Amino acid sequence: MISLELNEINKKWVEYYTSKNKLKNFKKLFKNHYLVNTTSEEEYHELEPWVQWPSFYSGQSFHEHKCFHIGDFYKNKTINIYQDIQESGKNVLSISPMNCYFEENEDSIFIPDPWESFTTKDKGFVSKLYSAIRSKVNSNATSNGKFSDNAILLFGLLKFARFKNYFKYIKYILLSLRFKWSQAIVLDLLLFDLFMYFKRKNTYSYSSIFLNAGAHIQHHHLYDSNCYDGHHYNPEDYSPAAKSSIDPIFEILSIYDNMVGEIVGTKENFMVTTGLQQVENQQPYCQYRFKDHSKSLKKIGLQFKNIVARMSRDFTIYFEDREQMLKNVEIMRNCKITDKLLFELDEDKESNSIFVKIGWNGNQDEFMNVNYDSKIFDFRKDIALVSIENSIHIGSGWHVRNFSKPKQDTDVPIWNLKK
């Protein structure tokens, strides 16, 4: 069985293009196979991919698996479908499952999502390639990446890129010189080619791949795309696509369309799942990220063991002990821009850590007025704009499969799909 996980892809936007005789594999997918609508949690703050995908992998709702942040699946040692299958004596292949962890058996392959920091069994060059991808993803908002990471990615392309995709790589690498979102397409294409490389080398009872470029591009560039018919627009200095003929969402969906065609063509049982969906954000806001978390936080007097950058504006700070954590929490709870708190904090007393979000989502120039303890700090050069949020999450998703006909007209909680 193959599980293709296309994070947060909106079915209505896909159907906009299929109605114009594009994305023919998606059109066949919806027409010829079983489709169910999925539901998830009801609270908006729980509608995050790092909450819902653990539900998909574990067969448990959020209130059972309690994975609220990236890294919680590893910390909680949550039982999941990969363990179930391995315990039955079979092998699995898992490429970048969102917020998921399991110990590989000898013949299984597990490459974590790029927002995780734990290690898995050594896979030689593939482990180095994963580290480079992780570094690239986490530095995307602030730089073009380190030379060493780019060199490893180049070698990864030379080793794993399939000949049939050469022209796609050339196209999107060239596009990335102008449109940064195109880099995400290159990475998803490389991950899929890596997935197919392992599929050719060995037989796996269950193979899965999680892809996030579509979710990333929808969040950042819905307003630049032809499937959007609203009145919002992105500033040209934020998105050159705003004044071009390039359609960001169609570009990633066309790549996914080819993947869907390949998965359907394997003759294996398959699933295509989105976890959640996104819809237009009626009130767009900004998200920011520190360029160098440690350097910036030391400016306001923080002391800590280490910092792990997470997705977008999120990061986790680890402390030497509880006393140090409490002292730093007190500092961060009193950092403000005007009267708004700069940070949103979630303490984890068990691991002496705090999960942090940059809470300010207004004008970037206001970072010159960070105030703490009657002192003013200027963080403008420390901050990178991650996104102007063009779209937001909703709890419904969709799931297509070619086996086990579902009950018609019945929405299925995403945690029930595992059963």
C-alpha positions as CSV (number, residue, x, y, z in Angstrom):
1,M,0.0,0.0,0.0
2,I,1.1,3.6,-0.8
3,S,0.1,6.6,1.2
4,L,0.5,9.9,-0.6
5,E,0.1,12.7,1.9
6,L,-0.5,16.1,0.2
7,N,-0.6,18.4,3.2
8,E,-3.6,20.8,3.3
9,I,-4.4,20.9,-0.4
10,N,-7.8,22.5,-1.1
11,K,-10.0,20.3,-3.3
12,K,-12.0,23.3,-4.6
13,W,-8.7,24.9,-5.9
14,V,-7.7,21.6,-7.6
15,E,-11.1,21.4,-9.2
16,Y,-10.8,25.0,-10.5
17,Y,-7.9,23.7,-12.7
18,T,-9.5,20.3,-13.6
19,S,-12.5,22.3,-14.8
20,K,-10.2,24.0,-17.3
21,N,-8.9,20.7,-18.6
22,K,-5.7,20.7,-16.5
23,L,-4.5,18.3,-13.8
24,K,-6.0,15.3,-15.6
25,N,-4.7,12.8,-13.1
26,F,-6.5,14.5,-10.3
27,K,-9.6,14.6,-12.4
28,K,-9.4,10.8,-12.9
29,L,-8.6,10.3,-9.2
30,F,-11.8,12.0,-8.1
31,K,-13.9,10.4,-10.8
32,N,-12.7,6.8,-10.6
33,H,-11.9,6.2,-6.9
34,Y,-13.5,6.3,-3.5
35,L,-13.5,9.7,-1.9
36,V,-14.4,10.6,1.7
37,N,-14.4,14.0,3.5
38,T,-12.4,14.0,6.7
39,T,-13.1,15.9,9.9
40,S,-10.7,16.8,12.7
41,E,-10.7,18.9,16.0
42,E,-13.2,21.7,16.6
43,E,-11.0,24.2,18.3
44,Y,-9.1,26.4,15.8
45,H,-5.9,26.4,17.8
46,E,-5.9,22.6,17.4
47,L,-6.2,22.8,13.6
48,E,-2.5,22.5,12.9
49,P,-0.8,19.8,10.7
50,W,1.5,18.8,13.5
51,V,-1.7,17.9,15.5
52,Q,-3.8,16.3,12.7
53,W,-1.1,14.1,11.1
54,P,-0.3,12.4,14.4
55,S,-4.1,11.6,14.5
56,F,-3.8,10.0,11.1
57,Y,-0.7,8.0,12.0
58,S,-1.9,6.9,15.5
59,G,-5.6,6.4,15.0
60,Q,-6.2,8.7,18.0
61,S,-7.8,12.1,18.4
62,F,-5.7,15.0,19.7
63,H,-7.1,14.5,23.2
64,E,-5.8,10.9,23.2
65,H,-2.3,11.4,21.6
66,K,-1.7,14.9,23.1
67,C,0.7,15.9,20.3
68,F,0.3,19.6,20.2
69,H,3.8,20.7,19.1
70,I,6.3,19.4,16.6
71,G,8.5,16.9,18.6
72,D,5.7,15.8,20.9
73,F,5.2,12.5,18.9
74,Y,8.8,11.6,19.7
75,K,8.6,12.8,23.3
76,N,5.3,10.9,23.9
77,K,6.5,7.7,22.1
78,T,3.0,7.6,20.4
79,I,2.1,4.2,19.0
80,N,1.5,4.4,15.2
81,I,0.8,2.6,12.0
82,Y,4.4,2.0,11.2
83,Q,5.1,0.2,14.4
84,D,1.9,-1.9,14.0
85,I,3.1,-3.1,10.5
86,Q,6.7,-3.7,11.6
87,E,5.4,-5.7,14.6
88,S,3.6,-8.0,12.2
89,G,7.0,-8.8,10.6
90,K,6.7,-6.5,7.6
91,N,8.8,-3.6,6.3
92,V,7.8,0.1,5.9
93,L,9.1,3.1,4.0
94,S,8.3,6.5,5.4
95,I,9.6,9.7,3.9
96,S,9.1,12.9,6.1
97,P,5.9,12.0,8.0
98,M,4.7,15.1,9.8
99,N,5.5,15.0,13.6
100,C,6.0,11.3,13.7
101,Y,8.6,8.9,15.1
102,F,9.2,5.2,15.2
103,E,12.3,2.9,15.4
104,E,13.1,1.3,12.0
105,N,13.6,-2.4,11.8
106,E,16.6,-3.6,9.8
107,D,14.9,-3.4,6.4
108,S,12.6,-0.4,6.9
109,I,13.5,3.2,5.9
110,F,12.4,6.2,8.0
111,I,13.4,9.8,7.1
112,P,11.9,12.3,9.6
113,D,10.2,15.5,8.6
114,P,12.6,18.4,8.3
115,W,11.3,20.2,11.4
116,E,12.4,17.4,13.7
117,S,15.8,17.2,15.5
118,F,16.0,13.5,16.5
119,T,18.2,11.0,14.7
120,T,17.5,7.7,13.1
121,K,19.7,4.8,11.9
122,D,22.5,5.9,9.7
123,K,21.7,5.7,6.0
124,G,25.0,7.0,4.6
125,F,24.7,9.8,2.1
126,V,20.9,9.8,2.5
127,S,21.3,10.9,6.1
128,K,23.6,13.7,5.0
129,L,21.0,14.7,2.4
130,Y,18.3,14.7,5.0
131,S,20.4,17.0,7.2
132,A,20.9,19.4,4.2
133,I,17.2,19.4,3.4
134,R,16.4,20.1,7.1
135,S,18.9,23.0,7.1
136,K,17.5,24.4,3.9
137,V,13.9,24.3,5.0
138,N,14.7,25.9,8.3
139,S,16.7,28.7,6.8
140,N,14.4,29.3,3.9
141,A,12.9,32.6,5.3
142,T,16.3,34.1,6.2
143,S,18.9,33.0,3.6
144,N,19.6,30.9,0.5
145,G,21.3,28.3,2.8
146,K,24.9,27.3,3.4
147,F,27.3,26.4,0.6
148,S,27.8,22.9,2.1
149,D,24.1,22.2,2.2
150,N,23.6,23.4,-1.3
151,A,26.5,21.2,-2.5
152,I,25.0,18.1,-0.8
153,L,21.6,18.9,-2.4
154,L,23.3,19.2,-5.8
155,F,24.8,15.7,-5.3
156,G,21.5,14.5,-4.1
157,L,19.9,15.7,-7.3
158,L,22.6,14.0,-9.4
159,K,22.1,10.7,-7.5
160,F,18.4,10.5,-7.1
161,A,16.7,12.7,-9.7
162,R,15.1,10.6,-12.3
163,F,15.7,11.3,-16.0
164,K,12.0,11.9,-16.7
165,N,12.1,14.8,-14.2
166,Y,15.3,16.5,-15.4
167,F,13.4,19.3,-17.3
168,K,11.2,19.9,-14.3
169,Y,14.2,20.4,-12.1
170,I,15.8,22.8,-14.6
171,K,12.5,24.7,-14.8
172,Y,12.0,25.1,-11.1
173,I,15.6,25.8,-10.2
174,L,15.6,28.6,-12.8
175,L,12.3,29.9,-11.5
176,S,13.7,29.8,-7.9
177,L,16.2,32.6,-9.0
178,R,13.1,34.9,-9.1
179,F,10.5,33.1,-7.0
180,K,11.7,31.7,-3.7
181,W,8.6,29.4,-3.4
182,S,9.9,27.4,-6.3
183,Q,12.7,26.0,-4.1
184,A,9.9,24.2,-2.1
185,I,8.8,22.5,-5.4
186,V,12.3,21.3,-6.1
187,L,12.6,19.8,-2.6
188,D,9.2,18.0,-2.9
189,L,10.2,16.7,-6.3
190,L,13.5,15.4,-4.9
191,L,11.8,13.8,-1.9
192,F,9.4,12.0,-4.3
193,D,12.2,10.8,-6.5
194,L,14.0,9.6,-3.3
195,F,10.8,7.8,-2.4
196,M,10.6,6.1,-5.8
197,Y,14.3,5.2,-5.5
198,F,13.7,3.2,-2.4
199,K,10.6,1.7,-3.9
200,R,12.7,0.3,-6.8
201,K,15.3,-1.1,-4.4
202,N,13.1,-3.0,-2.0
203,T,9.6,-4.2,-1.4
204,Y,7.6,-2.5,1.4
205,S,4.2,-3.5,2.8
206,Y,3.4,0.1,3.5
207,S,5.1,3.1,1.9
208,S,4.3,6.7,2.7
209,I,5.5,10.2,1.7
210,F,4.4,13.5,3.2
211,L,4.8,16.6,1.0
212,N,4.4,20.2,2.2
213,A,5.3,22.5,-0.7
214,G,1.6,22.8,-1.7
215,A,0.6,23.9,1.9
216,H,3.5,26.4,2.0
217,I,2.6,27.9,-1.4
218,Q,-1.1,28.2,-0.6
219,H,-0.3,30.0,2.7
220,H,2.1,32.4,1.0
221,H,0.8,32.9,-2.5
222,L,-3.0,32.1,-2.8
223,Y,-3.6,35.8,-3.8
224,D,-1.1,35.4,-6.7
225,S,-2.9,32.4,-8.2
226,N,-5.6,32.0,-10.8
227,C,-7.8,29.8,-8.6
228,Y,-8.3,32.8,-6.2
229,D,-11.1,35.2,-7.1
230,G,-11.1,37.5,-4.0
231,H,-10.0,41.1,-3.6
232,H,-6.8,40.7,-1.6
233,Y,-3.4,40.9,-3.2
234,N,0.3,40.6,-2.2
235,P,2.7,43.5,-2.4
236,E,5.1,43.2,-5.2
237,D,8.1,43.5,-2.9
238,Y,6.8,40.5,-1.0
239,S,5.8,38.4,-4.0
240,P,7.1,39.0,-7.6
241,A,4.5,36.6,-8.8
242,A,1.8,39.2,-8.0
243,K,2.7,41.1,-11.2
244,S,3.7,38.1,-13.4
245,S,1.9,35.5,-15.5
246,I,3.2,32.7,-13.2
247,D,0.6,30.9,-11.1
248,P,2.2,29.5,-8.0
249,I,-0.5,27.1,-6.9
250,F,-0.9,25.6,-10.4
251,E,2.8,25.0,-10.6
252,I,2.9,22.9,-7.5
253,L,-0.4,21.1,-8.3
254,S,1.0,20.2,-11.7
255,I,3.9,18.4,-10.0
256,Y,1.5,16.7,-7.6
257,D,-0.7,15.7,-10.6
258,N,2.3,13.8,-12.1
259,M,2.9,12.1,-8.7
260,V,-0.8,11.1,-8.5
261,G,-0.5,9.6,-12.0
262,E,2.5,7.5,-10.9
263,I,0.9,6.3,-7.7
264,V,-2.3,5.2,-9.4
265,G,-0.3,3.6,-12.2
266,T,1.6,1.3,-9.7
267,K,-1.4,-1.0,-9.4
268,E,-0.9,-1.1,-5.6
269,N,-3.5,-0.2,-3.1
270,F,-3.1,3.6,-2.5
271,M,-4.4,6.5,-0.4
272,V,-4.2,10.2,-1.1
273,T,-4.9,12.3,2.0
274,T,-4.7,16.0,2.9
275,G,-5.1,16.0,6.7
276,L,-6.6,19.5,6.6
277,Q,-7.4,22.0,4.0
278,Q,-6.8,25.8,3.6
279,V,-9.3,28.5,2.7
280,E,-8.9,32.2,1.9
281,N,-7.7,34.3,4.8
282,Q,-10.1,37.3,4.8
283,Q,-7.9,39.2,7.2
284,P,-4.3,38.6,6.1
285,Y,-1.5,39.0,8.7
286,C,2.2,38.6,8.9
287,Q,4.4,35.9,10.4
288,Y,8.0,36.5,11.4
289,R,11.1,34.4,12.3
290,F,14.4,35.1,14.0
291,K,17.4,34.9,11.6
292,D,19.6,33.7,14.5
293,H,17.5,32.6,17.5
294,S,20.3,32.4,20.0
295,K,22.0,35.7,19.1
296,S,18.7,37.6,19.2
297,L,17.4,36.2,22.5
298,K,20.7,36.8,24.2
299,K,20.2,40.5,23.5
300,I,17.4,40.6,26.1
301,G,19.4,38.6,28.6
302,L,18.1,35.1,28.1
303,Q,20.2,32.2,29.1
304,F,19.5,28.6,27.9
305,K,20.9,25.2,27.0
306,N,19.9,25.3,23.3
307,I,17.2,26.3,20.8
308,V,15.6,24.2,18.1
309,A,13.9,26.1,15.3
310,R,10.6,24.7,14.3
311,M,8.1,25.5,11.5
312,S,7.5,29.2,10.5
313,R,7.5,31.5,13.6
314,D,7.9,28.6,16.1
315,F,10.9,27.4,18.1
316,T,11.7,25.5,21.3
317,I,14.1,26.7,24.0
318,Y,15.7,24.1,26.3
319,F,17.1,25.1,29.7
320,E,19.6,23.6,32.1
321,D,17.1,23.2,34.9
322,R,13.7,24.4,36.1
323,E,15.1,27.5,37.9
324,Q,16.7,28.8,34.7
325,M,13.5,28.1,32.7
326,L,11.3,30.0,35.2
327,K,13.7,33.0,35.2
328,N,13.7,33.2,31.4
329,V,9.9,32.7,31.2
330,E,9.5,35.8,33.4
331,I,11.7,37.8,31.0
332,M,9.8,36.6,27.9
333,R,6.4,37.2,29.4
334,N,7.3,40.9,29.9
335,C,8.6,41.5,26.3
336,K,6.1,43.7,24.4
337,I,5.7,45.7,21.3
338,T,3.4,48.6,22.4
339,D,0.9,46.8,24.6
340,K,1.0,43.4,22.8
341,L,3.1,40.5,24.0
342,L,6.0,39.7,21.7
343,F,6.0,35.9,22.6
344,E,3.4,33.2,23.1
345,L,4.7,30.6,25.5
346,D,3.8,27.1,26.3
347,E,5.9,25.6,29.2
348,D,6.9,21.9,29.4
349,K,8.0,21.4,33.0
350,E,8.9,17.7,32.3
351,S,11.7,18.6,29.8
352,N,12.5,22.1,31.2
353,S,11.6,23.7,27.9
354,I,9.2,26.2,26.4
355,F,7.6,26.2,23.0
356,V,7.6,29.7,21.7
357,K,5.7,31.6,18.9
358,I,6.5,35.1,17.8
359,G,3.1,36.7,18.6
360,W,3.5,40.0,16.8
361,N,1.9,39.9,13.3
362,G,1.7,43.6,12.5
363,N,4.1,45.9,10.7
364,Q,7.8,44.8,10.7
365,D,9.0,48.2,11.5
366,E,7.5,47.9,15.0
367,F,10.2,45.5,15.9
368,M,12.3,48.6,16.6
369,N,10.2,49.1,19.7
370,V,10.6,45.9,21.7
371,N,10.4,46.9,25.3
372,Y,11.4,45.0,28.5
373,D,12.3,46.3,31.9
374,S,12.0,49.9,30.8
375,K,14.6,49.3,28.0
376,I,14.0,49.5,24.2
377,F,15.5,46.9,21.9
378,D,15.6,47.1,18.1
379,F,15.0,43.7,16.5
380,R,14.4,44.9,12.9
381,K,17.6,43.4,11.6
382,D,17.1,40.2,13.6
383,I,13.7,39.4,12.0
384,A,12.7,37.9,8.6
385,L,9.2,38.0,7.2
386,V,8.1,34.4,6.8
387,S,4.8,35.1,5.2
388,I,1.8,37.2,4.6
389,E,-0.8,34.6,5.5
390,N,-3.0,34.3,2.4
391,S,-4.9,31.3,3.6
392,I,-5.8,29.6,6.9
393,H,-6.6,26.1,8.1
394,I,-10.0,24.5,8.3
395,G,-10.8,21.2,10.0
396,S,-12.2,19.4,6.9
397,G,-9.9,17.5,4.5
398,W,-10.3,14.8,1.9
399,H,-9.1,11.2,1.4
400,V,-9.2,9.1,-1.8
401,R,-8.4,5.4,-2.0
402,N,-8.8,2.5,-4.4
403,F,-9.9,-0.1,-1.9
404,S,-12.5,-0.7,0.9
405,K,-15.4,1.3,-0.3
406,P,-16.5,3.8,2.4
407,K,-20.0,4.5,3.5
408,Q,-21.4,7.1,1.2
409,D,-22.2,10.6,2.4
410,T,-20.4,10.0,5.7
411,D,-17.7,12.3,7.0
412,V,-14.9,10.4,8.7
413,P,-12.8,11.8,11.6
414,I,-9.2,11.7,10.4
415,W,-8.1,9.4,13.3
416,N,-10.6,6.7,12.1
417,L,-8.8,6.3,8.8
418,K,-6.2,4.1,10.4
419,K,-8.8,1.5,11.4
